[in-house]
Each structure stands twice: as structure tokens, then as C-alpha cells.
Amino acid sequence: MNSMKRVLNLECLFATVVFAVAVPIADSAELAKAISQSENEPSALRAAISTMTEESLEQQYYHFARIAHVQELLGRRKMNQTKAHLKTADSKRLEKFVHDHALKRLRGKWKPQAAKVARTILEESRKHQFDPLFLIAVIENESSFNPDARGTSGEIGLMQILPSSAPWIAAKVGQSYSGPTTLADLCQNIKLGAAYLDYLRKRFQWNGALYLAAYNMGTTNVVRHIQRDSIPRVYPERVMKRYLNLYAALTH
């Protein structure tokens, strides 16, 4: 516990200073106050963190990771424009929005699985330190939340994963894979898609435009674009438009 607190302590301090989040989502008034003062008095944040439970620390750590991902996607200028929205989007509101969105967008025979799909989106976002609205934006762009969607190259399911790519993704993350039937499972599809995005994110050094483009066209094609001093923009811009629209819906 103590070693974990020390690690998360440093991570929280780093995130607070770098991303300048004045008042994060906190279940501790003392922590919120300490964070607002942290740039001038980091010891206040350390003192507040030392009194928190491991569960609270994990929640705070993920909050900062999510904020970092938002900035990674938007850049500092747009991040400043979105910061007010982030402060109003507390964790409970965000979770409810994800559940409501899944319930609204899944149709027919798939609607009873909405709660499970929403839970998977939230769990995989936390696991890979994504903003859950990012995963929703990708799903919307790929399949419009239609699990029966099939791509022109044989892509399957919510996150439109190729059966040829799925086995190595599954092996990489230790997930069982039984062929296309695995991709037809809504939650397994999301898990594999999120794992692949996490791989691409690291492969392209946290450059949102590049790893989103790679999800669409593959790493080889993105590398070729980079070699020509060109960044693919059509697919990333489509996803980001959906992403910003989701934030607008969340905070209004």
C-alpha cells in the first residue's frame, strides 16, 4: 500500500503540474483543495494523498490519466477550451452517460447487452488509461454501435476488427480467441479493439492523429505517410468530431 501511494503520489503531482487541472474529480474535499494549491505548495498534495485509501488513489490516478489522454488527443489549445467541461464531468456523470449512450445506440436484440457493453467500455478505458468517450467515438465511427456491421475487407463487430489481425492482438494481451465467433461477442470485440488501440498508441508515441490513422489503415501505411512528411487526417478528424460532439452532449 505505502509503495503504491508513493508511486501514485508522484504521478498525481506530475499530472497536476503538467496538465494544470485546478480541481479534479475528487471524493476528498481536502485533496481537491490541495490540488488547487499544488503548483505553489506540492507538500499539501502529498499530505492529502497520504491519508487516502488505495481505492481513492486509484480513482484519482485514473482521473489524471484520462485528463492526460484528453490533452493528448486535443492538444493544449483545444484542451484549454475543453477544461471547463472536464470539471463538470464527474465520474458518476461520465459513467451514467456511457451507460445511457450504449442503451440508446444498441438496437433490437442487442439492447439487453447495453449494461455489459457500457461496463466493458469503462473497464477497458481504465485498464488502458483512455478517456471512455474516446472508445465510444471510435465505435461510433467504425460501426455506429451496430454489432452486425461488416466491413468491406471483412472487419467484424463494434470496433470492426479484422479476423486476420485478431489472433495476434489476443495473444499479445493474453485473451482467448476462438475465431470470428470471438469477434461477434460484443465485449470481446471491445476488449480486442481497445488493446489494439493501446498497442498503436505506444507504437506511435502517443500521437493521437497517427495511432487513430493506424487503426484505420494499418501501421505500414501510416509509416509510409510519415516518410513522405504527410499525416493522414481524414479518419482521425472524423473520430475527433464525434469525440467533441460526445463531450458537448455530456456537459450540456
N, C-alpha and C positions, 0 to 999 in steps of 0.2 A: 504493500500500500504506500509506504513512505517513498520508495524509489519511484513509483508511478507518479506520485504527487510532484516530486521534483522535476520529472520529465515534463509533465503537463504544465507545471508552473512556468518553465522556460518557454514552452510552446505558446502558452497564453500571452506571456509578456511579449514575445516576438510578434505574434499576430496583432496584439493591441497597438504596438508602436508602428508596425509596418502598414497596417491597413486602417489605422486611425478610426476604429469603431468606438464611438464615445460611450454608448450604453448598450451592451449586448443583451440577448435574451438571457436573463438570469433568474434562478429561483432563490437568489440570495440578495437582499437589498444592499448588504454590506459589500458584496462582490461588485454589484453594479456601480456603487459609489466609488469603490477602489479603482475600478477600471477607468472611470471618468477622470480620475486623478493620476492615472498610471504614468503618463508621459513625464510628469514633474516629480512623481513620488512612487516609483515602482515598488518600493517596500510595502506600500499599502496593499497592493495587489497580492504580493507574496503572503502577507499576513492573512488576508481574506481567504486565499486558496488553502492555506494550511489548516483551516477549520472546516473545510468542506468534505463531504463524503466522496467516495470514489465514483459513485453514480453521478453526482453533481459535476464532478470534474470531467467525466467523460462527456457529459452533455455540453459543458462549456467548450471542451476541446473540439467537439464536432461542430458547434456553432461557429467557432473561429475558422475551422476548415471549410465550412460552407461559405462563409464570407470571402475567404481567400479564393474559392472557386468562382464565386460571382465576379470578383475583380479580374481573375484570370480570363474569364470569358468576355467581360465588357471593356476592360482597360480602365485606367484611373479616371479618365474624364467622365465616361458614362457611369462609372461606379459612383462618383460624387453625386450625379443626378439621381441615382437609384437608392442612395444611402437612407434617405428618409423612409422609403418604402420598406427597406430591410428592418428598420427599427420597429415598424408597426407589425411586421410579420412574425409574431412569436411562434414558438414551436407547436403549440396546440392549434393555433390557427392554420399553420402550414400543414400539419397532419390532417386536419379536417378538410382542407382544400384538396389535398391529394386523394383522400377517400371520396369526396364528393365528385371530383373530376372523373375518377375511374368509374363510379356508379353512373354518371351521366353519359360517358362516352362508350362504355361497353354495352352492346345491344343484344337483344334476343336471348339465346341460350347461354351467352357469356355473362350476362348481368349478375347472376348469382355468385360469380367469382370475383366481383369487384373488390370486396374487402380484402381478399387474399392477394389480389394484384396490387392494391394500394400498399398493403403491408410489405410486399416484396420490393416495391419501388423505394419505400422508406428505408428498409433494411439494407438494400444494396447501395443506396446513396450514402448511408452512414459507413458501410464497410469500405467503400472506395473513396470516401470524402468528396462526394458530389453534392451539388445542390439538387434536391429531388425534382425541382421544376425543370432542370436540365434534362434529366432522363425522360420526363413527360414530353418535353419539346421534341426530343429525338423520336420517341414512339409516335407522336402525332405526325411528324414529318414522314416517318417510314411507312406507317400503316393506318394512320387515323384511328388508332385503337381498334382495328379490326383484326382479330386473331386468325381469320381465314385468308388474310391478304397473302398473295403470292407474287413475287417479283418476276420480272422478265428473264432474269438469269437463274431463277429457281429459289430465290430468297423466301424464307418462311417466317410467318408469325409477326407478333407485335413489333419486334425490332429487326425484322427482315434479315435473318441470318442465313448465310449460305450453308447448305449441308456439307460442302467440301471444307469449309472453314471451322465448322463447329467441333469436330473431334479434337483438334489441337488446342482450341480455346478451352474445352472441357478438361483436357489433360493438364493444361497449364495451371488451372485453378482447382484441380482435384475434384471436379464434378463428374458424376457418372453420365455417360452418353450412350444412348441405345438407338441411334439413327434418327431419322426425321421425326419419329414419334416424340422424341425428347423436345424438339423444337416446337412441336404442336402444343406442348404444355405451356400455358401462359407464363407461369412463374419461372420455369426452367429457361424459357426464351429470354426473359428479362435478365436473369442471372448471367447467362452467357453473353448477352449484349452489353451489360454493364461491365463485365470482366474484360471484354474486348476493348471497350472504350478506355478502361483503366490502363490496359496494355499500350494502346495508341497514345494515350496522354503522356505516359512516361517515354515512349519511343520518340515522340516529337517535343519532348522537353517542355511540357505544359503550355504549348502554344495552341490555344483553342481553335483557331482557324485551320491549323494543319491537322490536328487529330480528328476534328469533325470531317474535314475533307477526306482523310484517310479511311474513315468509317464508311464513306460513300464509294470511293474509287479505289481503295487499296493503297498500301504503303508505297509500292513501286511507282505508281503513277504520281503520287504526291512528291516523291523524291525527284522524279523527272522534272516536275514543275519547279521545284526549288533550284535544280541545276540550271534551269532557264531563267532564274530570277523572277519567277512567277508564282503567285499564291492562288490556288483555286478558291473562288469566293462564292459561287452560286449556291452550293449546298450549305456551307456554313451560314450564309446570310439568311437562308430560308429557315434554318433551325433557330437562329438567334431572333428572327422576327417573331416566331412562335414563343420563344422563351420570354421575350419582353412583354408580349401580349398576356402571357400567363401571370407575370408579375403585376401587370395592370389589373387583371381580374382578381388577383389575390388581395390587393391592397385597396380596392375600392368597393 
